[in-house]
């Protein structure tokens, strides 16, 4: 089995995962209309996937250890695809919230499992691929949203549409996973001792902080770009909607081209320069001089994939369960920004203005410029016999 074939397979897995989310997101209005949900009730339902994801992700490393990386990904991705068909069938808000918790748990665990596989393959290939893998996730989401648009215009109900997509994505995902190797990260056997999840410490905690700041910037751009253009820049509805489209397009472009930049300049330099671009964009947004809110997406596009890759390298020589634990720790904190960002941005905006909210976003993205040094591989300066096990301290990232 060639590495190129494995790369195509894991890229397909990322695309399937993105397509599940794209399909679901596109039919949210239909599900809300079916249950006559107002903004508050819908917001509660949409909060539940994050609760499920954040609750279960810390245990993903144990699942990978017990089942093996490939089987774990088969089970978790398969569950995620199947559960796509469940939310539109729920007859009440309470049951919808329960379904969304389970759906979010499957989303989070399969996300960690596929990122562990991607990080393991990147380790074997010896070249950056994580950014383009996340770009494939974006492409899967865009394609699924396009299919959903056609289905909606043809008056295909959400239950039938999501059931059909669940079946198609389940089959496609299982076929893709079967093309992956059964070994863990670095092609080594799994450790005998069962890995135990711990909150990140040391260098992994710094990497998690980088991921948190990046996800916060992503959420700020995706959830608030259209609102900002309409309320602060006084743009029309079409321009506001187009702003999100440009933001999403720049995210996909940044991730698809990010690996080439990483191979040339390295992950740390790529992340720090990208964060600088994003921070400048956020400042320009706060000054209300331009529509630079879209630049935030371009600036932070590669940060989360590279954070996962850096976390995977920490435990790469111990097997994919250890890498899965490191990635799960980073993901737990980084994706926590998805919970915090809407409320923090809204709270700052209500106390001051949406402009000051983006000042706060600029500060968080600026942190990446300094902490992004943690994403650099630490093997080059070591003797060959020491290069396999990174040993980086916080002092290496935050010098006196």
NULUMKOL-194597 format. One record per atom (N, C-alpha, C): residue in three letters; x negated, y, z. Coordinates in steps of 0.2 Angstrom, whole numbers, plus 5000, padded with zeros to 4 digits. Layout:
<sites>
ALAXYZ/...
</sites>
This chain:
<sites>
UNK499649945000/UNK500050005000/UNK499650065000/UNK499650104995/UNK499250164994/UNK499450224999/UNK498950265001/UNK499150325005/UNK499650375001/UNK499550374994/UNK499950414990/UNK500650394991/UNK500750324990/UNK501450294991/UNK501750314998/UNK501350305003/UNK501550315010/UNK501750395010/UNK501350435007/UNK501550505008/UNK502250525004/UNK502350494998/UNK502950494995/UNK503550475000/UNK503450415003/UNK503950385007/UNK504150435013/UNK503550465017/UNK503750505022/UNK504050565020/UNK503850595014/UNK504150655011/UNK504950645010/UNK505050585008/UNK505750565007/UNK506150565014/UNK505850535019/UNK506150535025/UNK506250605028/UNK505850655027/UNK505950725029/UNK506550755025/UNK506550735018/UNK507050765014/UNK507750735017/UNK507750675018/UNK508450645021/UNK508650675027/UNK508150685032/UNK508350715038/UNK508550785037/UNK508250825033/UNK508450895031/UNK509150895028/UNK509250845023/UNK509950835020/UNK510450825025/UNK510350785030/UNK510850775035/UNK511050835038/UNK510550875040/UNK510750945043/UNK511050995039/UNK510850995032/UNK511151035027/UNK511851025026/UNK511950955026/UNK512650935025/UNK513150955030/UNK512850945036/UNK513250965042/UNK513351035043/UNK512851075042/UNK512951145043/UNK513351175037/UNK513351145031/UNK513851175026/UNK514551165027/UNK514751115031/UNK515451095033/UNK515651115039/UNK515251155043/UNK515451185050/UNK516151225049/UNK516251265044/UNK516851305044/UNK517451255043/UNK517351205039/UNK517951155038/UNK518151125045/UNK517651105049/UNK517751075055/UNK518051115060/UNK517851185060/UNK518151235064/UNK518851245063/UNK518951245056/UNK519651265054/UNK520151205056/UNK519851145055/UNK520251085057/UNK520451085064/UNK520051105069/UNK520251105076/UNK520451175078/UNK520551225074/UNK520751295075/UNK520251325081/UNK519651315080/UNK519151335085/UNK519051415083/UNK519051455089/UNK518751525089/UNK518051525089/UNK517751585089/UNK517051595089/UNK516751565095/UNK517051575101/UNK516851555107/UNK516751475108/UNK517351445106/UNK517351375106/UNK516851335101/UNK516851365095/UNK516351345090/UNK515651355093/UNK515551405096/UNK514851415099/UNK514651365104/UNK515151345108/UNK515051295113/UNK514851225109/UNK515251215104/UNK515151145101/UNK514451145097/UNK514251205095/UNK513651205091/UNK513051205096/UNK513151225102/UNK512651225107/UNK512551155110/UNK512951105109/UNK512951035111/UNK512350995108/UNK512251005101/UNK511650965098/UNK511050985102/UNK510951045103/UNK510251065106/UNK510251035113/UNK510751025117/UNK510750995124/UNK510550925123/UNK510950885118/UNK510750815117/UNK510050805115/UNK509850845110/UNK509150845108/UNK508650855113/UNK508650905117/UNK508250925122/UNK508250875128/UNK508750845129/UNK508850795135/UNK508450725133/UNK508550705127/UNK508250635125/UNK507550635122/UNK507350695119/UNK506750695116/UNK506150675120/UNK506150685126/UNK505550665130/UNK505450595131/UNK505950555129/UNK505950485130/UNK505750445123/UNK505650485118/UNK505550455111/UNK504950415111/UNK504350435115/UNK503750405115/UNK503850335117/UNK504250325122/UNK504350255125/UNK504750215119/UNK505250245116/UNK505550205110/UNK505050185105/UNK504650225103/UNK504150215098/UNK503650155100/UNK503450155107/UNK503050105110/UNK503350045110/UNK504050035112/UNK504349975112/UNK504549945105/UNK504749985101/UNK504949955094/UNK504449955089/UNK503950005090/UNK503450015085/UNK503650075081/UNK503150105078/UNK503350175074/UNK503850165068/UNK503750115064/UNK504150105058/UNK504850085060/UNK504950035065/UNK505550015067/UNK505950065071/UNK505550105075/UNK505850155079/UNK506150215074/UNK505750225069/UNK506050275064/UNK506650255060/UNK506650185058/UNK507150155055/UNK507850165059/UNK507750145065/UNK508350145070/UNK508550215071/UNK508150265073/UNK508350335075/UNK508550375069/UNK508250365063/UNK508450395057/UNK509150375054/UNK509150305055/UNK509850275053/UNK510350295057/UNK510250305064/UNK510850325068/UNK511050395066/UNK510550435065/UNK510650505063/UNK511050515057/UNK510950475052/UNK511350475046/UNK512050455047/UNK512150395051/UNK512750365052/UNK513150415056/UNK512850445061/UNK513250495065/UNK513450555062/UNK513250575056/UNK513450625052/UNK514150625051/UNK514450565050/UNK515150555048/UNK515650565054/UNK515350565060/UNK515850565066/UNK516150635068/UNK515750695068/UNK516050755070/UNK516750775067/UNK516750765060/UNK517450795057/UNK518050745059/UNK517850685062/UNK518450645064/UNK518650655071/UNK518350695075/UNK518550715082/UNK519150755082/UNK519650735086/UNK520350765087/UNK520350825092/UNK519850835095/UNK519850885100/UNK519150915101/UNK519150975105/UNK518551005106/UNK518150965111/UNK518450935116/UNK518050895121/UNK517650845117/UNK518050805113/UNK517750745110/UNK517250775104/UNK517350825101/UNK516850855097/UNK516250875100/UNK516250895106/UNK515650915110/UNK515250855112/UNK515650795114/UNK515250735115/UNK514950705109/UNK515250715103/UNK514950685097/UNK514350725095/UNK514450795097/UNK513850835095/UNK513250825099/UNK513350805106/UNK512750785110/UNK512450725107/UNK512850675106/UNK512550615103/UNK512150625096/UNK512550665092/UNK512250685085/UNK511550725086/UNK511550775091/UNK510950805092/UNK510350765095/UNK510550715099/UNK510050665102/UNK509750625097/UNK510150605092/UNK509850565086/UNK509450615082/UNK509650675081/UNK509250725077/UNK508550735080/UNK508550745087/UNK507950765090/UNK507450705090/UNK507750645092/UNK507250585092/UNK506950565085/UNK507450565080/UNK507150545074/UNK506650605071/UNK506750665073/UNK506350715071/UNK505650705074/UNK505550685081/UNK504950665084/UNK504650605080/UNK505050555079/UNK504750495076/UNK504450505069/UNK504850545065/UNK504550555058/UNK503950605058/UNK503950655063/UNK503350695064/UNK502750655066/UNK502850605071/UNK502350565073/UNK502050525067/UNK502550495063/UNK502250465057/UNK501950505052/UNK502150565051/UNK501850615047/UNK501150635049/UNK501050645056/UNK500450655059/UNK499950605058/UNK500250535059/UNK499750475058/UNK499550475051/UNK499950485046/UNK499750485039/UNK499250535038/UNK499350595040/UNK498850655039/UNK498150635042/UNK498150595048/UNK497550575051/UNK497250525046/UNK497550485044/UNK497250425039/UNK497050465033/UNK497350505030/UNK497150535024/UNK496650585025/UNK496550615030/UNK496050665032/UNK496150735028/UNK496750745027/UNK496950815024/UNK497650835026/UNK497750895026/UNK498350925028/UNK498950915024/UNK499450885027/UNK500050865023/UNK500750885027/UNK500650905033/UNK501250925037/UNK501650975035/UNK501351035032/UNK501751085030/UNK502151075024/UNK501851035019/UNK502251015013/UNK502850965015/UNK502750925020/UNK503250875023/UNK503850915025/UNK503750975029/UNK504251015032/UNK504551055026/UNK504151065021/UNK504451095015/UNK504951055012/UNK504850985012/UNK505350935009/UNK505950935013/UNK505850945020/UNK506450955024/UNK506951005022/UNK506551065020/UNK506951125018/UNK507351105011/UNK506951075007/UNK507251055000/UNK507851015001/UNK507750965006/UNK508350915007/UNK508950955009/UNK508851005014/UNK509351045016/UNK509751085011/UNK509251115007/UNK509551155001/UNK509951114996/UNK509751054995/UNK510051014990/UNK510750984993/UNK510750974999/UNK511350945003/UNK511851005003/UNK511651065004/UNK512051125004/UNK512351134998/UNK511951124992/UNK512251134986/UNK512851084984/UNK512651024986/UNK513150964985/UNK513850984989/UNK513751014995/UNK514251024999/UNK514651084996/UNK514351134993/UNK514751184990/UNK515151154984/UNK514851114980/UNK515251084975/UNK515851044978/UNK515751004983/UNK516250964986/UNK516851014989/UNK516651064992/UNK517151114995/UNK517551144989/UNK517251164984/UNK517651194978/UNK518051144975/UNK517951074975/UNK518351024972/UNK518851004978/UNK518851034983/UNK519351024989/UNK519250954991/UNK518650924992/UNK518550864995/UNK518450875003/UNK518850845006/UNK518850855014/UNK518250835017/UNK518150865023/UNK517450855026/UNK517450785029/UNK517950755031/UNK517850685033/UNK517550635027/UNK517850645021/UNK517650605016/UNK516950625013/UNK516850685013/UNK516250715011/UNK515650685015/UNK515750695022/UNK515250675026/UNK515150605027/UNK515650565026/UNK515650495026/UNK515150465020/UNK515350495014/UNK514950475008/UNK514250495009/UNK514150555011/UNK513450575012/UNK513050535017/UNK513450515022/UNK513150475028/UNK512850405025/UNK513250375021/UNK513150315018/UNK512550325013/UNK512550375008/UNK512050385004/UNK511350395007/UNK511350445012/UNK510750455016/UNK510450405020/UNK510950365023/UNK510750305027/UNK510350255022/UNK510650235016/UNK510250195012/UNK509550225009/UNK509650285007/UNK508950315005/UNK508450325011/UNK508650335017/UNK508250345022/UNK507950275024/UNK508350225024/UNK508050155026/UNK507550125020/UNK507650145014/UNK507250125009/UNK506550165009/UNK506650225011/UNK505950265012/UNK505550235018/UNK505850225023/UNK505550205029/UNK505150135028/UNK505550095024/UNK505250025023/UNK504550035019/UNK504450085016/UNK503850095012/UNK503250115017/UNK503350135023/UNK502850155028/UNK502550095031/UNK501950105033/UNK501550045037/UNK501850045044/UNK501749985047/UNK501949965053/UNK501449985059/UNK500850005057/UNK500350025061/UNK500450095064/UNK500150115070/UNK500150175073/UNK499650225070/UNK499650285073/UNK499150335071/UNK498450305070/UNK498150325065/UNK497450305064/UNK497350235062/UNK497950195061/UNK497850125059/UNK497650085065/UNK497750105071/UNK497550065077/UNK498150035080/UNK498049975084/UNK498649945087/UNK498849995093/UNK499449975095/UNK499750015100/UNK499450005107/UNK499450045111/UNK499150035118/UNK499549985122/UNK499249945126/UNK499549895130/UNK500049935135/UNK499749985139/UNK500150015144/UNK500650065141/UNK501250055144/UNK501850095141/UNK501650165143/UNK501750215137/UNK501650285138/UNK502250315142/UNK502050355147/UNK502550395151/UNK502550465149/UNK503150495147/UNK503150565145/UNK502950615151/UNK502550665150/UNK502450715155/UNK502450775151/UNK502750825155/UNK502750895152/UNK502050915150/UNK501950945144/UNK501250965142/UNK500851005147/UNK500250985147/UNK499751025151/UNK499151045146/UNK498751085149/UNK498051105145/UNK498251125138/UNK497851095134/UNK497851125127/UNK498551105123/UNK498851055125/UNK499451035122/UNK500051085124/UNK499951115131/UNK500451165133/UNK500351225129/UNK499651245127/UNK499551305123/UNK499851295116/UNK499751235113/UNK500051215107/UNK500851225107/UNK501151195112/UNK501851205113/UNK502051275114/UNK501651315117/UNK501851395117/UNK501851425110/UNK501351405106/UNK501351425099/UNK501951405096/UNK502151335096/UNK502751315093/UNK503351355096/UNK503451365102/UNK503951405105/UNK504051475102/UNK503551505101/UNK503551575098/UNK503751575091/UNK503451525087/UNK503651515080/UNK504351495079/UNK504651455083/UNK505351435083/UNK505851495085/UNK505651535090/UNK505951595091/UNK506051645086/UNK505451645082/UNK505451695076/UNK505851665071/UNK505851605070/UNK506251575064/UNK507051585066/UNK507251575072/UNK507951575074/UNK508151655073/UNK507651695075/UNK507851765075/UNK507951785067/UNK507551755063/UNK507651775056/UNK508251745053/UNK508351675055/UNK508951645052/UNK509651665054/UNK509651675061/UNK510351685064/UNK510451765064/UNK509951805064/UNK510051875065/UNK509951925059/UNK509651895053/UNK509451935048/UNK510051965044/UNK510551925043/UNK511151955040/UNK511452005044/UNK511551995051/UNK511852035056/UNK511452105056/UNK510752095056/UNK510352155057/UNK510452205050/UNK510452175045/UNK510552205038/UNK511152245038/UNK511652215041/UNK512352245041/UNK512452295046/UNK512252285052/UNK512352335057/UNK511852385058/UNK511252375057/UNK510652425058/UNK510552455051/UNK510452415046/UNK510252445039/UNK510852465035/UNK511452455038/UNK512052475035/UNK512152445027/UNK511952385026/UNK511952355020/UNK512652325019/UNK512852315012/UNK513452275011/UNK513352205012/UNK513952175012/UNK514052095014/UNK513552055009/UNK513552075003/UNK513152034998/UNK512452045000/UNK512252105001/UNK511452115003/UNK511352075009/UNK511752075014/UNK511652045020/UNK511551965019/UNK512051945015/UNK511951865014/UNK511351855010/UNK511151895005/UNK510551885001/UNK509951885005/UNK509951925011/UNK509351925015/UNK509251865018/UNK509751825020/UNK509651755023/UNK509351715018/UNK509651715012/UNK509351675006/UNK508651685005/UNK508451745005/UNK507751765004/UNK507351735010/UNK507551745016/UNK507251715022/UNK507151645021/UNK507651605019/UNK507651535019/UNK507151515013/UNK507151545007/UNK506751535002/UNK506051545003/UNK505851595007/UNK505151605009/UNK504951555014/UNK505351535018/UNK505151475023/UNK504951415019/UNK505351395014/UNK505251335010/UNK504651345006/UNK504551405003/UNK503951414999/UNK503351415003/UNK503351445009/UNK502751445013/UNK502551375016/UNK503051335017/UNK502851265019/UNK502651225013/UNK502951235007/UNK502651195002/UNK501951204999/UNK501851275000/UNK501151294998/UNK500651295004/UNK500851285010/UNK500451295016/UNK499851245016/UNK499951185014/UNK499451135014/UNK498851155010/UNK498951185005/UNK498351205001/UNK497951265004/UNK498351305008/UNK498051355012/UNK497651325017/UNK497951275021/UNK497651245027/UNK496951215024/UNK496951175019/UNK496351145016/UNK495851195015/UNK495951255013/UNK495451295011/UNK495251335017/UNK495651355022/UNK495451405027/UNK495551365034/UNK495851315035/UNK495951275041/UNK496651295044/UNK496851255049/UNK497551265052/UNK497551325056/UNK496951335060/UNK496951395065/UNK497051465061/UNK496551465056/UNK496551535052/UNK497251545049/UNK497551485046/UNK498151495042/UNK498751515047/UNK498751485053/UNK499251505058/UNK499151575060/UNK498551595062/UNK498451665065/UNK498551715060/UNK498351705053/UNK498551755048/UNK499251765047/UNK499551705046/UNK500251705045/UNK500651735051/UNK500451725057/UNK500851755062/UNK500751835062/UNK500151855060/UNK500051925060/UNK500451955054/UNK500551915049/UNK501051945044/UNK501751945047/UNK501951895050/UNK502651895053/UNK502751945059/UNK502151955063/UNK502252015068/UNK502352085064/UNK501952095059/UNK501952155056/UNK502652165053/UNK502952105050/UNK503652105047/UNK504152125053/UNK504052095059/UNK504552115064/UNK504452185066/UNK503852215066/UNK503852285068/UNK504152325063/UNK504052305057/UNK504352345051/UNK505152345052/UNK505352285054/UNK506152275055/UNK506352325061/UNK505952325066/UNK506152365072/UNK506152435070/UNK505652455066/UNK505652525063/UNK506252545058/UNK506552495056/UNK507152505051/UNK506952535045/UNK506252525043/UNK506052555037/UNK506152515030/UNK506252455031/UNK506252405026/UNK506652345028/UNK506752295023/UNK507052235024/UNK506552185025/UNK506052195029/UNK505552155030/UNK505652095035/UNK506352095037/UNK506552035041/UNK506351965038/UNK506351965031/UNK506251905027/UNK505451885028/UNK505051935029/UNK504351915030/UNK504251875036/UNK504651885041/UNK504551845047/UNK504551765045/UNK505051745041/UNK505051675039/UNK504451655036/UNK504151695031/UNK503551685028/UNK502951675032/UNK502951725037/UNK502351725042/UNK502351655046/UNK502951635049/UNK502951575053/UNK503151515050/UNK503151515043/UNK503351455040/UNK502951385042/UNK502251395042/UNK501851345043/UNK501651325050/UNK501951365055/UNK501651365061/UNK501951295065/UNK502551285064/UNK502851225068/UNK502551165065/UNK502551155058/UNK502251095056/UNK501551085058/UNK501151135058/UNK500451135060/UNK500351115068/UNK500851145072/UNK500851125079/UNK500951055080/UNK501451025077/UNK501550955077/UNK500950915075/UNK500650935070/UNK500050905068/UNK499450905073/UNK499350965076/UNK498850975081/UNK499050925087/UNK499650925089/UNK499850885095/UNK499750805093/UNK499950785087/UNK499750715085/UNK499050705085/UNK498650745084/UNK497850735084/UNK497650715091/UNK497950755096/UNK497750745103/UNK497750665105/UNK498350635103/UNK498350565105/UNK498250515099/UNK497950535093/UNK497950495087/UNK497550435088/UNK497050435092/UNK496650375093/UNK496950325098/UNK497450345101/UNK497750305106/UNK498350265104/UNK498550275097/UNK499150245094/UNK499650295093/UNK500150285089/UNK500750325088/UNK501150345094/UNK501250295099/UNK501650315105/UNK501350365108/UNK500650365109/UNK500350425113/UNK500450485108/UNK500350485102/UNK500450545098/UNK501150565098/UNK501650515098/UNK502350525099/UNK502550565105/UNK502150545111/UNK502250585117/UNK502050655117/UNK501450665114/UNK501150735113/UNK501650775109/UNK501850745103/UNK502350785099/UNK502950795102/UNK503250745106/UNK503850755110/UNK503750815115/UNK503250815118/UNK503150865123/UNK503150935120/UNK502750945114/UNK502751005110/UNK503451025108/UNK503850975105/UNK504450985102/UNK504951005108/UNK504950975113/UNK505350985119/UNK505351065121/UNK504751085121/UNK504651155123/UNK504751205117/UNK504551185111/UNK504651225105/UNK505351235103/UNK505651175103/UNK506351185101/UNK506851215107/UNK506551215113/UNK506851255118/UNK507051325116/UNK506551355111/UNK506651425109/UNK507351425105/UNK507551365102/UNK508251365099/UNK508751375104/UNK508651355110/UNK509151365115/UNK509151445118/UNK508551465119/UNK508451525122/UNK508551585117/UNK508351585111/UNK508351635106/UNK508951675105/UNK509551635104/UNK510151675103/UNK510351715109/UNK510351685115/UNK510551725121/UNK510051775122/UNK509451765121/UNK508951825123/UNK509051885118/UNK509051865112/UNK509151915107/UNK509751955108/UNK510351915109/UNK510951945110/UNK510951985117/UNK510651965122/UNK510652005128/UNK510252065128/UNK509652065124/UNK509252125123/UNK509652175119/UNK509952145114/UNK510352195110/UNK510952225113/UNK511252185118/UNK511852215122/UNK511652265127/UNK511052255130/UNK510752305134/UNK510452365131/UNK510152355125/UNK509752415122/UNK510052415115/UNK509752385110/UNK509952385103/UNK509652325100/UNK509852305094/UNK509552245090/UNK508852265088/UNK508752325087/UNK508052355085/UNK507552325091/UNK507752335097/UNK507252315103/UNK507252245103/UNK507752205101/UNK507652135101/UNK507152115096/UNK507052145090/UNK506552125086/UNK505852155088/UNK505852205092/UNK505152225096/UNK504952165100/UNK505452135104/UNK505252075108/UNK505052015103/UNK505352005097/UNK505151955093/UNK504451965090/UNK504252025089/UNK503652045086/UNK503052025092/UNK503252035098/UNK502752025103/UNK502651945104/UNK503151905103/UNK503051835104/UNK502651815098/UNK502851835092/UNK502451815086/UNK501751835086/UNK501651895089/UNK500951915090/UNK500551875095/UNK500851835100/UNK500551795104/UNK500251735100/UNK500551715094/UNK500251665090/UNK499651685087/UNK499551745086/UNK498851765083/UNK498351755087/UNK498451755094/UNK497851735099/UNK497851665101/UNK498451635102/UNK498451565104/UNK498351515098/UNK498451545092/UNK498451495086/UNK497751465086/UNK497251485090/UNK496551455090/UNK496651375092/UNK497151365096/UNK497251295099/UNK497351245093/UNK497551265088/UNK497751215082/UNK497151195078/UNK496551225080/UNK495951205076/UNK495751135078/UNK495551095073/UNK495251025075/UNK494651035079/UNK494550995084/UNK493951005088/UNK493350955087/UNK493350925081/UNK492850865080/UNK492250895076/UNK492250945073/UNK491750965069/UNK491050975073/UNK491151005078/UNK490551025082/UNK490350975087/UNK490550915087/UNK490450855091/UNK490050805087/UNK489650765091/UNK489250715088/UNK489750665086/UNK489550615081/UNK490050575078/UNK490350525083/UNK489950505088/UNK490250455093/UNK490750495097/UNK490750555098/UNK491250595102/UNK491850625098/UNK491750625092/UNK492250665088/UNK492950635088/UNK493050565090/UNK493650535089/UNK494150555094/UNK493950585100/UNK494350595106/UNK494250675107/UNK494750715105/UNK494650785107/UNK494650795114/UNK494250845117/UNK494250865124/UNK494250935124/UNK494750965123/UNK494851045123/UNK495151065129/UNK494851125132/UNK495151155138/UNK495551215136/UNK495951235141/UNK496251305140/UNK495751355139/UNK495151355142/UNK494651405142/UNK494451415135/UNK494451355131/UNK494251365124/UNK494651405120/UNK495351415122/UNK495751445118/UNK495851515121/UNK495851525128/UNK495851595131/UNK495151605134/UNK494651625130/UNK494051645133/UNK494051705137/UNK493651705142/UNK493551765146/UNK493351835143/
</sites>
